[in-house]
Amino acid sequence: MKIARKFNTINKACNLGLLILMCVGLNGCKKLYNLPDEKEFLSVNLTYDGKSFYPILGRTSLMGNINTDHSTTPLRFEIVNPRYGDGRPYKDLFEVKPVYRWIYRYDGTEKNLEEIEAKRQLVYRPLFEVDSTGSFILWNSSTNELIEPRSKDSIDLVQNIRYFDLKVSNSGGSTVIKDFMILPWRVQDYEPYSDKNPYNGETAPDPNDPKNPNKKSYIWPSYMNGVYGESSNQLLRTDDQFKDLVVYIRRFTGGNGHNLRFVFLNKNGEPINPDSFNETKWNELVHGFNMKKTSTYVQYDVAYPIPLTSFPTKYSNGNSAKVDFSYSRKGFGGGLITANFGLNFKIFTKGDWEIVFHFQRENPRFDNE
């Protein structure tokens, strides 16, 4: 038995030694014969889900999904041969500008603007670039002045359309995917943008009567419930037939550069006191600070864009910010009638903005029955 065990021990040692010798031999052969390192695989069938991009200037847009076709990753990407449709080169898309990058997660619990700003920092990036995954990024630092948007008359001439190719490589070689196209829309400062023509930024016509110069398109409230007219005592509504409540999103002067103001107008264009909306939770309306409430508006200091990120907070609804205004009054028999209306919105451009709710046909009824 002892002899058998000794034999097994010797056999295992011999096998281990043989394995070591083989490894050394292989490495020696590789050096002796100068054999190349094993190359990575790069497929000739690399594809994208689409090669035509129509981003909106002034917003950070992520575009393009690559199918690597089992190529060895990571891959290296480089935008090459940027050109207009007539062959002229362009450089404006690659100008370097500052953009915000989050270094800590924004979650909507920040107590002041300083706490928000401490979670992000300015970095310098090209207006348009490709990232390490092969996705294309147009940063929100892009503007109409830096990048010529698509034509105001909606006619896109080939000589004004930008094209580019993409070089993809790894140690296995490189390939070029040709003829990507990018045709950016002009800046749209906010959403909903239904009151503006996206081609020229001017007032949009009424979609139901586009040739009537006396009519125009409006932003509608996202919802309106239980709002009765002061004179008709009928429910107010906004639809294709009636525009009882419409919304304007517009700049105002005299702010500090990062104000957001809410204004309410009656049918004569006069301010409605915000106190009339007596069930509104003003301190939780938006993620804003230093609230200022007057007889004509309510104003906050805010950080832009709004919302700051897509992370869900109590101030958001999906990828949009949300505001809700409500009030109550006594109906017949002493019962409480509660009404509300609101808007889901985004503002992309920093500045002093006001969101105006205009009861343009009939004033809402606030008095008890």
Stockholm file with secondary structure:
# STOCKHOLM 1.0

chainA/1-369         MKIARKFNTINKACNLGLLILMCVGLNGCKKLYNLPDEKEFLSVNLTYDGKSFYPILGRTSLMGNINTDHSTTPLRFEIVNPRYGDGRPYKDLFEVKPVYRWIYRYDGTEKNLEEIEAKRQLVYRPLFEVDSTGSFILWNSSTNELIEPRSKDSIDLVQNIRYFDLKVSNSGGSTVIKDFMILPWRVQDYEPYSDKNPYNGETAPDPNDPKNPNKKSYIWPSYMNGVYGESSNQLLRTDDQFKDLVVYIRRFTGGNGHNLRFVFLNKNGEPINPDSFNETKWNELVHGFNMKKTSTYVQYDVAYPIPLTSFPTKYSNGNSAKVDFSYSRKGFGGGLITANFGLNFKIFTKGDWEIVFHFQRENPRFDNE
#=GR chainA/1-369 SS CHHHHHHHHHHHHHHHHHHHHHHHHHHHHHHHTTCCCCCCCCCTTCEESCSEECCBTTSCEEECCEECTTCCSSCEEEEEEEEETTSCBCCGGGCEEEEEEESSCCCSCCCSHHHHHTTEEEEEEESEEECTTSCEEECTTCCTTTSCCSCTTSCCCGGGCEEEEEEEEETTEEEEEEEEEECCBCCCCEECCTTBCTTTCSBCCCTTSTTCTTCCCCBCCSEEESCBBTTTCSBCCBSSSCBSEEEEEEECSSSCSSEEEEEEECTTSCBCCGGGSTTCCGGGSSSCEEEEECSSEEEEECCSSBSSSSSCCTTEETTEEEEEEEEEEECGGGCEEEEEEEEEEEECSCSCEEEEEEECSSCBCCSCC
#=GC SS_cons         CHHHHHHHHHHHHHHHHHHHHHHHHHHHHHHHTTCCCCCCCCCTTCEESCSEECCBTTSCEEECCEECTTCCSSCEEEEEEEEETTSCBCCGGGCEEEEEEESSCCCSCCCSHHHHHTTEEEEEEESEEECTTSCEEECTTCCTTTSCCSCTTSCCCGGGCEEEEEEEEETTEEEEEEEEEECCBCCCCEECCTTBCTTTCSBCCCTTSTTCTTCCCCBCCSEEESCBBTTTCSBCCBSSSCBSEEEEEEECSSSCSSEEEEEEECTTSCBCCGGGSTTCCGGGSSSCEEEEECSSEEEEECCSSBSSSSSCCTTEETTEEEEEEEEEEECGGGCEEEEEEEEEEEECSCSCEEEEEEECSSCBCCSCC
//
